[in-house]
Amino acid sequence: MISVARAIIAFTALYAVAVSVNGSARVATWQPAKSAPIPLRNIVATDVRGLYVASDGTCYTYSSRGRVDIYRPRRQPVTALTEAVLADGGAISGNSKYVFITCRDRSGATNGILRLTLDGKPAPYEVPGPDSTSTKRVFLPVGQARISSIAAGEGALFIPSTDENIVRVYNPDTMAPMGWFDVPHPGHAAVDASGQLWVEQHDAVLNNTTLVCFDPSGIRQPHAITLQAGTKVQALTADPEHNLLIVADNGPDQNIKVYDLGKLVGTPTTALRTIGRARGMYAKRAGQADAVKLNGPCGLGVDDTGYLYVASCDAGLDRPQSEPDAWHDGAALKCFSLATGRFRWKAISVITDNGADFDPQIATDIYTADRHLLYDYSKQGYAWSYNGYTLDRFRFPDDPRAVFAGSPERVWVRHINKAPYLFVAGTSGNFLAVYRFNKGGADGEIAIPAALIAGLPGGDASWPPAKHTAGDANPPLTWRIATDGNGNGHFEPAEFAPLNGVDLRGQLLAIDKQGAIWISHNTSLTRIAVSQFDKMGVPHYADPVNFDLAPLAAITDTYSLVYDPGADTLFLAATCSGAASIMCIDNVMKPSRSVRWSVPLPAALDPAHHAFIARVTAGGQILLFAAEKPAALASETESAGPVRLLAMDAHNGRLLRPIEVSPRLPGGAGELSALRLVRTRLGEFAVLDARVPEQLTLYRWPTSSLGVPARSARGVSVKRK
């Protein structure tokens, strides 16, 4: 067990801090906006895979990293670390004495069950040995076969195995085997009020799913539940008080289905009621978050007072099996009345995917790879809200955000022709996707795939790109570009074209305000400009333009850039003559390009990880910001200390007043390319720091602290909620 304070910092999504720096700068990290009544702390673990609810309403969530988080009504959550656990996707169940979770042993070769007390501590059991000796264990080895689910009753512990087509039975008190019985393709399971076991059976040939019933000895019972087509069971639980069986449907319905075990009628079986809006996050205004919409329901539980608890995982648990932990997910824990379906409260987390960006036209709107957040600058700490989920994995299953292994980490938002566009790049540089919006129509918050650059193994025309391994390949990758010419959000083979001379895996990837793509490899720059936008708003890209910066200066590496297309001016963070520098280059797209100014930065600054530049217009001046981290803090481990934000006059490179932001929040350094800058109408700048997974940090300060003119009345307005 670790302390609550450390648990919150290490394992919750976001936490609040508000401090004053030099009397002007302010720091605010984010937490969910409060809602009333709120019996929990309002933050749930970020990677929930399953849920068990005790009779008193205590909630136990299990993450794929082997963590159990315990939430008690009106009390802070407690986090239990289970050191014997390795990530395996996870299942959790319990009874009046214990909590059971699926896991693997330390070697990763054997699947089994870990038993905990209701306080989250290991609950050892005795294993008889030779000569009347015994040893104590907390891990029950089951075998190498995958464990499909786990269902605990007071007298029996049931462990289904899909690979072996059996259900094993153990004594939950002694953990001694009690037998096993055959069940074809067993999936999720639950124990009802009479101690009988309900097991999900999915027939891949007929593509239907049935819930079948067995007594504790394994004898098949006559009653069964046939689920409607398209239902994807992600969790099962029972309400012993009212003899109900409850299904979390992670299919297109995205809701909870409740069946009366005393009145099973119809084929498919008629549900007594459903809870949560049909189609979940994609109902009504698609992607718009609200209290009764579910997104990837993955855990269920009922307490003695008749409340239903639903855990959800935004990614829907459909991540690639080869890398089950490659993608962090947002999560939610919601409470409903089981009898009426009425919403009571929620606790949520939102993951930044290590990248986020402001909407440059609306400073209060912030986008991650798949989420739309709102921020109120008049407040601090509890000032944000979760507005929308921009990924529709049902409508666009080939969206790279859904199918690529590894989390997308670099995000840009651009307004082009008065329309917003989202750009998302993969962690390893294996893709860059462009998305358009149709916010005024039925698409709502959904980001519609519009263009894609992806690397495919040479000679392999397979699609989607998820079928190949990202990164280096043998043969080498062949880069291609796809344009969604028919506007349906899907990339057909005919929409792909070769993209010669391009490799996204460079030192720098940037998007300018016209939507052009910039890539750097040492001193070589490539720009892929938009040639036109069609009537649907889909960008069509021109052939790449390459040029070399080496003749201009002794540049060896480039790390960050901002390009002003109107002035044909490039602001560049680079290593020049062995020093970290910020420079301004005029006439970039012409043969007469030249360096207007170059300013070396402190020698301790490593521009590869600790410099970024961004541009805004303020009172006729264009400002550039470089973030400097002292060498002593240049590690990826937890650290606390000052970070200097350097402002420059872009006309001449003159340094303006620096700002020291302190304390540095825990979580490591990361690359400063994830920082984003915007200016609000409240007369201050805001820098968004999304370098630390599971945390967004917002630095705010008035322009007076930099010695720059006040902003004119025109400009970005602040959206009020």
Stockholm file with secondary structure:
# STOCKHOLM 1.0

chainA/1-721         MISVARAIIAFTALYAVAVSVNGSARVATWQPAKSAPIPLRNIVATDVRGLYVASDGTCYTYSSRGRVDIYRPRRQPVTALTEAVLADGGAISGNSKYVFITCRDRSGATNGILRLTLDGKPAPYEVPGPDSTSTKRVFLPVGQARISSIAAGEGALFIPSTDENIVRVYNPDTMAPMGWFDVPHPGHAAVDASGQLWVEQHDAVLNNTTLVCFDPSGIRQPHAITLQAGTKVQALTADPEHNLLIVADNGPDQNIKVYDLGKLVGTPTTALRTIGRARGMYAKRAGQADAVKLNGPCGLGVDDTGYLYVASCDAGLDRPQSEPDAWHDGAALKCFSLATGRFRWKAISVITDNGADFDPQIATDIYTADRHLLYDYSKQGYAWSYNGYTLDRFRFPDDPRAVFAGSPERVWVRHINKAPYLFVAGTSGNFLAVYRFNKGGADGEIAIPAALIAGLPGGDASWPPAKHTAGDANPPLTWRIATDGNGNGHFEPAEFAPLNGVDLRGQLLAIDKQGAIWISHNTSLTRIAVSQFDKMGVPHYADPVNFDLAPLAAITDTYSLVYDPGADTLFLAATCSGAASIMCIDNVMKPSRSVRWSVPLPAALDPAHHAFIARVTAGGQILLFAAEKPAALASETESAGPVRLLAMDAHNGRLLRPIEVSPRLPGGAGELSALRLVRTRLGEFAVLDARVPEQLTLYRWPTSSLGVPARSARGVSVKRK
#=GR chainA/1-721 SS CCCHHHHHHHHBSCCCCEEEETTTEEEEECCBCCCSSCCSCSBCBTTEEEEEECTTSCEEEEETTSEEEEECTTSCCEEEECTTCCCSCCCEEECSSEEEEEEECTTSSCEEEEEEETTSCBCCEEEECGGGCEEEESEEEEESSCCCCCEECSSCEEEEETTTTEEEEECTTTCCEEEEEECSSEEEEEECTTSCEEEEEEETTTTEEEEEEECTTCCEEEEEEECCTTCCEEEEEEETTTTEEEEEECSTTCEEEEEETTCCCTTTTCCSEEESCTTGGGSSSTTBCCTTCCSSEEEEEECTTSEEEEEEETTTTCSCTTSTTSSCCCEEEEEEETTTCCEEEEEEECCCTTCCEEETTEEEEEECSSEEEEECTTSCSSCEEEEEECCCTTTCTTCHHHHSSSCEEEEEEEEETTEEEEEEEETTSCEEEEEECCTTSTTTTCCEEEEEEEEEETTCCCSSGGGSCSSSCSSCEEEEEEECTTSSSCCCGGGEEECTTCCSCSSEEEECTTCCEEEEETTEEEEECEEEECTTCCEEECCCEEEECTTTSCEEEEEEEEEETTTTEEEEEEEETTEEEEEEEESTTSTTCEEEEEEECCTTCCHHHHCCCCEEEETTEEEEEEEECCGGGCSSSCCCCCEEEEEEETTTCCBCCCEEECSCCSSCCCCGGGCEEEEETTTEEEEEECCSTTCCEEEEEEGGGGTCCCCCSCSCCCCCC
#=GC SS_cons         CCCHHHHHHHHBSCCCCEEEETTTEEEEECCBCCCSSCCSCSBCBTTEEEEEECTTSCEEEEETTSEEEEECTTSCCEEEECTTCCCSCCCEEECSSEEEEEEECTTSSCEEEEEEETTSCBCCEEEECGGGCEEEESEEEEESSCCCCCEECSSCEEEEETTTTEEEEECTTTCCEEEEEECSSEEEEEECTTSCEEEEEEETTTTEEEEEEECTTCCEEEEEEECCTTCCEEEEEEETTTTEEEEEECSTTCEEEEEETTCCCTTTTCCSEEESCTTGGGSSSTTBCCTTCCSSEEEEEECTTSEEEEEEETTTTCSCTTSTTSSCCCEEEEEEETTTCCEEEEEEECCCTTCCEEETTEEEEEECSSEEEEECTTSCSSCEEEEEECCCTTTCTTCHHHHSSSCEEEEEEEEETTEEEEEEEETTSCEEEEEECCTTSTTTTCCEEEEEEEEEETTCCCSSGGGSCSSSCSSCEEEEEEECTTSSSCCCGGGEEECTTCCSCSSEEEECTTCCEEEEETTEEEEECEEEECTTCCEEECCCEEEECTTTSCEEEEEEEEEETTTTEEEEEEEETTEEEEEEEESTTSTTCEEEEEEECCTTCCHHHHCCCCEEEETTEEEEEEEECCGGGCSSSCCCCCEEEEEEETTTCCBCCCEEECSCCSSCCCCGGGCEEEEETTTEEEEEECCSTTCCEEEEEEGGGGTCCCCCSCSCCCCCC
//
